[in-house]
Amino acid sequence: MSVSRRTLLTTAAGAAVAAGASTSTAASAATADPADLASVTRTLRQAADYAVAKLRAVAPGVTAFPVGTKFEKWTFSQNGDWVGGFWPGQLWLAWLHSGEEQFKTLALASAEKLAPRQNDTGTHDLGFLFSPSWVTAWRLTGDEKWKAGAVRAASSLIKRYNPAGRFIRAWGALSDPNNAGRVIMDTMMNLDLLAFASAQTQDPRYLEIAVAHAKTAQRHFLRPDGSSPHVFDFDPVTGAPVGPNTVQGYSPASCWSRGQAWGVYGFTTIHRRTGDAEFLTTARRLADFALSRLTPDHVPVWDYLAPQAPHDVKDASAGVIMACGLLDLAELTHRPRYRESALRILSAVARTCLTTKSDRAEASVARCTRNRPAEDGVEVSLPYADYYLLEGILRVLDRRKVDRAIDLSRV
């Protein structure tokens, strides 16, 4: 059932957003300072309007999938790489926000280009590819072909499940022994595709695999202080744990901020699908650590435990991803501080990380970092930052619209 009516808005900032949202209440609005009401709502709405305007200008000329920017211009992948779902996902959110039919037309055309990936067994990223594109297309159009394709993608994803270790392998072809025991935090965000497949087919095995993977990640990724590594390795034959590692973080002992954000959002989502209280506890511990490491500007550094942190390059994408998870946490735990933190992060990104001062920029959000150790995309724009900024803001301004697209319900 939907939890929109249980949204907690007890601070001035929270009530500010309530005034512009479909789930507001007279009681919460009455307690707010009118100046704060106007300021928060205006900041977020202006950011959403800016993102939609940017898409209106850029999207008609896009024929592939943006993967990141170079000198403020999008670079592209023809097959979508791992990020292909975020482009049609952005277009769907722009359609919901603006009502402009061109965004729906463009979203459908872009999603269609992902069709060959339904049968891709060489990656764990099928949730990223098909949830914001094909699942959303089905939810918004009712066309059964989108649902069928998303279920086929889920069937491809579960082929990567290792029953000995009870985990979904992250990278590499199934026939490739390299990385066969490698698990990464990002996979938590791909599990909802499996929950969707179980719900649509009434076949429990998809969700059972998602839960098994989440429990494995919960046992091995979560440190006592609430931080996490990017990677954890297992023996692929026996399933025995080997130890933490990293690819995009500073070290196996550090805490890559986007991975931490994937964990906050991913564990909250698997709790919404299962009701398992331990998953919610894990999400809270991950969130509490990340929030304790935020600097006063409320934009995460790329790794919370790198030697230069907190005085290091930023990753705004980690902030907007985490903000979406925090909005869920506020509803599920009845703790308004998570919503307050989400609003601070979204407002900070809207104020300090948008590309509004550039005539060249084709993306909306700047100050993102893709892979700092490889010096690959340091403080650039990334398609998932643009997507989750819009998702987060629209969750606040009109939660029911977002619920139409991505299913914010819980068991």
Summary of the structure (lengths in Angstrom):
residues: 411
radius of gyration: 19.7
end to end distance: 6.3
largest distance: 61.3
contacts: 1560
relative contact order: 0.14
helix: 57%
strand: 9%
